[in-house]
Amino acid sequence: MSAGWRVTDGLDDLALQPYGQRLLDELLGSMPRPTQEISGGVEILRTAGQEVEPALLPTTESGAWQVVSARVSVWNVDCGLVCVTYQLPDGIVSGAGDVVAEVAPPVQRMVPAVTRLLRAVLPAPDGADEVFVLWANTTFTVRVDPDCDPARRRAIAERFTPDGVDCTPDGIRDGVLRVGSHTTAVVSDFGSRPALLLARLTGVHHVCWAAALRYDAVLSAELSQIDPGRGGLSITALEDQAKRILGGYHRIRLFRLGYSSVEAHLDAAGGTVWNALEQQWKFRLVLTTLDERLDFVRTLHQQLVGRLQDRRSRLLNELVLAFTFLNIFAIVLAALTFVALPSLDVGLLASAIGMVMLLANLSAYLAFRRQMNSPGRATGG
């Protein structure tokens, strides 16, 4: 590992109520949270001691961006988060242009470089998906004088996030928070609690969004393998799919329960920001879609299993009928053999009767088989 990297286990990105440590540990075990984090400065952006890729050190019209810190965290919901903090040049704020329009393109150009960085730092284990970046987003933190007028702070926040809403928690006097497609904190100190609160909870929602999209993609892949009209269903294939669906159902339900439990345990300030992020990013709709797709996959798979079991039940009924008719034939043949006289005529008569009984049994079996396999009987109408 490169010099300057710090690895920490079990970090907490949530602003929870002041619970005791034992209860806190139990809660964190079920909530979305990072299990490991690599943090440091610009050295984190180097791979195998090489220079930082130019895309990670953008230079715009206002000047060069300076890396303040970087962290890569792996979470317990099959996703992770990379957060790079930059010091933007002063001119980017004081200019007359659109700040978001100037910042957004360089951020999007970082995605390939970040992807290569993550694949070097977090190689995917054998059999797992390759590490990739879903999207990039921006959180602005603007520092102003402590005596800056609150109205002026709100105006600055609105300039950076024009499509958002104010989500400043009650009781906070030294900052203004705003949530939209981008998030903005206007504070007197970059390390103040409002700034850190917004950045951390925004990161949590990014990870939850990624997890929901990944789980939705997994369910879509399962749906593509379930074709109700396909013939030749195999019970072995359905059993293998049932194992995958059960495993996916377990992971998704744990994720949903963990996410749903977060809001109830956040403190007042954290709850305000959390609700604003959830509403502005319409995350409840994403979760509803995920739940509906999960229920559809389970229901469709159960119907296919039931149809295959019905088909096997009909086959079993056919076998029972076949053995029943053969037993009847054997009983009749044994009775005729037992009472037969040694004369040739009687022996021929017994053989003829036996053949007639065999043909009668076969005809009856075929008739019953056609009745069992008829579409009206299979569908119950």
Summary of the structure (lengths in Angstrom):
residues: 381
radius of gyration: 34.3
end to end distance: 68.9
largest distance: 127.3
contacts: 1082
relative contact order: 0.09
helix: 58%
strand: 14%
